[in-house]
Amino acid sequence: MTIEVISSNGQPSFPTKNANAFIRQCGVIVRDNIPINCREWKKPKKDQSATFVSDRLKEVCWKKLISFFTLPKYATEEETKEKHESVKRFALSKMASQFNKFKNNLYRDYLKNGEPKVWNGPMVKQREYWPEFLQMKKSALFLKRSQINTVNAGKKTKHHGMGTGGYRSKTPGWIELEEKMMAAGIMPETAEWDRRHVNYILGHGAEYDLKTGKLIAKKPQIVEPLAALREAIKDRKEGRFKPDREKDELTKALGNDEKPGRTRGYGPTVSWKHGFAESHTGEQEGSEPYRSRARGKRRLEEKHSEEWESFKLRQQTLEAEVRQMKQEMRAQRAATHQLQLEDPAVQGSQRKSSVASTAAAGATDDDEAQLIDRFPVDTITEKTNCELHIIYKNLSLSVARGYALPCGPEARWHGNEIPAGYARVAVDEIEKGYDGLELEYATPEGEKTLQEVGSGIIIWPKKDIHFPHLVQNPQPSSSPPHGDSGHGDDDPHSPHQSPPPHQPSPSPRQPSPPPRQPSPPPPPPAKSTKVNPRKRDAKLKIDPYVPKKTKIPEVSLKPLPMRPYDYTKEENAEIAAAHLAKWRADTAAAKIPEPPVIYSQKDKKWAFSILTGPSQKEMAMQPDYERSLEKMYESSLSRSSGKTTDASAVPAEGGKGVKVVQRKKKRDVPQLGAQSKQAISPLKVAPTTSHRRPMAKLPTARELQFAAEAGLSLSQVDPYGNAPLPSSGLAFNYVKGGPMVPPEVVKNLPTRLFSLNTWYEKVAKEGKTQVFFMAGKKHFLRQEYEVPIDFAELFNFFNLRDIDLPIISAYCL
């Protein structure tokens, strides 16, 4: 069967009868040659124990299929090969789908009937694989795969009604109906739609209204997609939507992405490369070509932009919720405070003032904030080494060492507010025995002990954070105001203090405080003891790995430079503006070109002489004439014969006189013509002429005499190749309708060739240019077919010249 037209995806399309037979034959061959116990069509990447169809078996199936069909040839060999390869890919993919469908139908019939299939006819060879096939279908892997396929099939809500032929069988009828409507003066609604959109809508339950050309949804499943598709096409025309390859109007209307490897509206065998050909070739406006990566980069940027916008929206929502929670907490605190002021029973239970005031009624939040004690950790402005303590009865025990962080009003711990009276610290070293000490506040990761925290950030009571290397000032709240005694509240000798001036007087119900005792005399100053520097240095731990000669730098007391956070915002803005002005000035100065150098006439003349004059090497080189004379003189000395006296004489024996060493020089070999006895005859040299002899002029008598004496031809004697050469005549070539061999050779042909030449002369006069011979099944194991042989090839065969494959095949057969 002959296939005349091949579609872009490799599927035969014309003649329709032969194309359908091609597809049916794929199923016949795969059922006849591949055993049903093969689990996969392709080789699995992970499960190496699974059975699959080998490449050799696929090649056998392809060869059996193509033996029944003849594919078309194209203008070039490369195009023909590419088309045939696409047909092979399509055939193998169709075999794979039909093989899987065949196995599914077998197992479905078995489950329906409850009996094994009766194998007969050409399918009897599959009988031996039936037990393995049932075992494979009942395995856990296939049961799980069947469940997944059932769930996926249930998700499909839009089913087509085109039958087994699909879009390939229905599309020509739809196109013909549209042409008839336009011929009758009715413009279809889909005249400007993409063919893919029209095929999908018509294939899933829509029809044309033959009076108006509008689409009518005959099935409920297509009502919403049809309306959404109309809206998407309208948005594209008005510029609100821009299609991008598979993300076009139909994808937007259906609401789910296109699956790779197939194109909705064209069928499962049409890939994106052919289904979206315009975007793949870059013909669609604003689209990138098939191999371009710009589309992927652009989509990735759009995805990141959408994620960022979504993140900002979530952040704004959370911030709004946090603000609302803070407002509710402030309102709750205000209500509680108002209740404490109004209810006397609640006033007695409030926290006592840190300065031992007996009446806190009427105190505001600002007054309460001023009464809170400040600790050393509140004074640091950068990361500072510290010790962490715990209080046990009357002892303060060091449990860990680390560093403390500044605890300003904006400080946060893992994004949360820090409780009052606590600060952020990090643990570097834990004292022995305190690894399991539980924390008052566990971390968000659930770490509750010092050992679990490791070197993480925790919160610790401010009063238990000690700085051994810092001088701790007395707490401002512990000193009494207005020049009172320095005794604190805990001093047993100190009586109750009077309330501060800004607080109201004590209540009449409370007894008046007794008079204040005089302050005790200050303690005597401690005696200063001088410490020996050697003993002090001996107490220091010296690193054994540091050489004794190494000079350890002393601690610099030079103040540190100001940092950006030490300045105010206005000062930082002024500094940044000064830096920017300086950078602009430097940049402008760098752009100013240097003034051009002005050279004098003398400098220009000197530079020109250097460029055009000879180099130093050429100036120091000896002239060629003198150098050739020296070489000739040296060679003449080497050729001179005789004895010479060596300049380096040696002393004679006995120490008397000098012995002259005489050396024999190399003799020259006589050249040709200089020997005393000539071994060969003298060389004959052609006469030279001062000018080229004309082409038509005959050789001279001197040239003839020289050729005769030397035994040469005139062409060999002529130094310019002007001697006339004999002509061999023109080659006998093929002429349409002309003789097969020269007339003088016809009578010498054998009987069979003579008969063939006679027949050729007869049919050549009738205008024929080829001869055909039949090759049967016994020759090439295929159906009978004709092999054409051009008369030009037959001419070459007669004259023993280059021959082509058909003439060789005919000769062999």
ABEGO torsion letter per residue (X at the ends): XBBABBBAAGBBAOBAAAAAAAAAAAAAAAAAABBAABABABBBAABAABBBBBAAAAAAAAAAAAAABBBBBBABAAAAAAAAAAAAAAAAAAAAAAAAAAAAAAAAAAAAAGBBBBBBEAAAAAAAAAAAAAAAAABAAAAAAAAAAAAAAAABABBBAAEAAEAAAAAAAAAAAAAAAAAAGBBBAAAABBAAAAAAAAAAGBBBBAAAGBBBBABAAAAAAAAAAAAAAAAAAAGABBBBEABBAAAAAAGBBBBBGBBBGAEAABBAAAABAAAAAGABBGBBBAABAAAAAAAAAAAAAAAAAAAAAAAAAAAAAAAAAAAAAAAAAAAAAAAAAABAAAAAABBBBAAGBABABGBBAAAAAAABBBBAAAABABBBBBBBBBBBEABBBBABBBBBBBBBAABBBGGBBBBBGBBBBBBABBBBGAAABBBABBBAAGBABAAAAEABBBBBBAAABBBAABBBBBBAAABBBGGBBABBAABAABBBBBBBAABBBBBAABBBBBBBBBBBBBBBBBBBBBBBAAAAAAABBBBAABBAABBBBBBBABBBBBBAAABBAAAAAAAAAAAAAAAAAAAAAAABBBBBBBBBAAAAAAAAAAAABBBAAAAABBBAAAAAAAAAAAAAAAABBEBBBBABBBBBBGGBEBBBBBBBBBBBBBBBGABABBABBBBBBBBBBABBBBAABBBBAAAAAAAAAAGBBAAAABAAGABBBBBAEBBBBBBBGBBABBAAAAAABBAAAAAAAAAAAAAAAAGBABBBBBBBAAAAGBBBBBBBBBAAAAAAAAAGBBBBAAAAAAAAX
